[in-house]
Amino acid sequence: MMNEDCIFCKIIKKEIDSDIIFEDDQFIVFSDISPVAEIHKLIVPKKHINNLLDFKDNNLNVYWEDAIKIINKLVDILNVSNFKIVINNGDKLQLIKHLHIHFLSGNKVSDKVN
């Protein structure tokens, strides 16, 4: 299910151009438009899920297993071994209300991630 007002859903539907580096049936990965690290990618589920707390009605274990597989693909694609994973949750931290994982790597990785 998509949310017509969600920028990530629009990227998934290819209504907005983005630097997509990986895509499968469940996830899309693209560059963050406001990077806080040399490498800053967003791992976004294609199903619109507002935040982590919405998993009470979804299968969290399957999501995490698939997300870990995507993270491992990014390690290979980007040729990195040191990285940071961030998930923000809630209105004060989550700029876009569509669950996403920040994949950060490089020489300068900020602690400020939206």
C-alpha positions in Angstrom: 0.0 0.0 0.0 1.3 3.4 -0.9 0.7 6.9 0.5 0.1 9.4 -2.3 1.5 12.3 -0.2 4.7 10.4 0.8 7.9 11.5 -1.1 9.4 8.0 -0.7 6.3 6.4 -2.2 6.7 8.8 -5.1 10.3 7.7 -5.5 9.2 4.0 -5.4 6.6 4.7 -8.1 9.3 6.5 -10.2 7.3 9.8 -10.0 10.4 11.5 -8.6 13.9 10.9 -9.9 16.4 9.5 -7.5 19.8 8.0 -7.5 18.6 4.4 -7.1 21.5 2.0 -6.5 19.5 -1.1 -5.7 16.0 -2.3 -5.9 14.1 -5.6 -5.5 10.5 -6.6 -4.8 10.5 -5.3 -1.2 13.1 -2.5 -0.9 14.6 0.3 -2.8 17.9 1.9 -2.0 18.9 5.4 -3.0 21.2 8.3 -2.0 20.0 10.7 0.6 19.5 14.2 -0.9 21.0 15.8 2.3 23.9 13.5 3.1 25.6 13.7 6.5 28.3 11.3 5.5 30.5 10.6 2.5 28.2 7.6 1.8 24.6 8.1 2.9 22.1 5.7 1.4 18.5 5.1 2.4 17.0 1.6 2.6 13.3 2.0 2.1 10.6 -0.7 2.2 8.3 -0.5 -0.8 5.3 -1.0 1.5 4.4 2.2 3.2 5.1 1.7 6.9 5.0 4.9 8.9 7.5 3.9 11.6 8.9 1.1 13.7 5.9 1.1 16.0 3.6 0.2 13.1 5.2 -3.3 13.0 2.7 -4.4 15.7 0.5 -5.3 12.7 3.3 -6.4 10.4 5.9 -9.2 10.4 9.0 -7.5 11.9 11.2 -10.6 11.7 10.8 -11.0 8.0 11.5 -7.3 7.5 14.7 -7.4 9.5 16.0 -10.5 7.7 15.4 -8.9 4.4 16.9 -5.6 5.5 20.1 -7.3 6.7 20.4 -9.0 3.3 20.1 -5.5 1.7 22.7 -4.1 4.1 25.1 -6.9 3.1 24.5 -6.2 -0.6 25.3 -2.5 0.0 28.6 -3.5 1.7 29.5 -5.3 -1.5 28.2 -2.7 -3.9 29.8 0.2 -2.1 32.9 -1.8 -1.1 32.9 -0.7 2.5 33.4 -2.6 5.8 32.9 0.2 8.3 29.4 1.6 8.4 26.7 2.9 10.7 23.0 2.1 10.6 20.4 4.6 11.9 16.6 4.3 12.2 14.8 7.4 13.5 11.3 7.0 15.0 8.7 9.6 15.9 7.6 13.0 14.8 10.5 14.8 16.4 13.2 12.7 14.8 11.7 11.2 11.6 11.6 13.9 8.8 9.7 11.6 6.3 7.0 9.5 7.8 7.9 6.3 5.9 10.1 3.8 7.7 13.7 3.9 6.4 17.2 2.9 7.4 20.1 5.2 7.0 23.3 3.5 5.8 26.3 5.8 6.5 29.9 5.2 5.8 33.1 7.1 4.9 35.6 9.3 6.6 33.1 11.7 8.2 29.9 10.2 9.6 27.7 12.7 11.5 25.6 11.9 14.5 22.8 14.2 13.2 20.6 12.0 10.9 17.0 12.7 10.0 
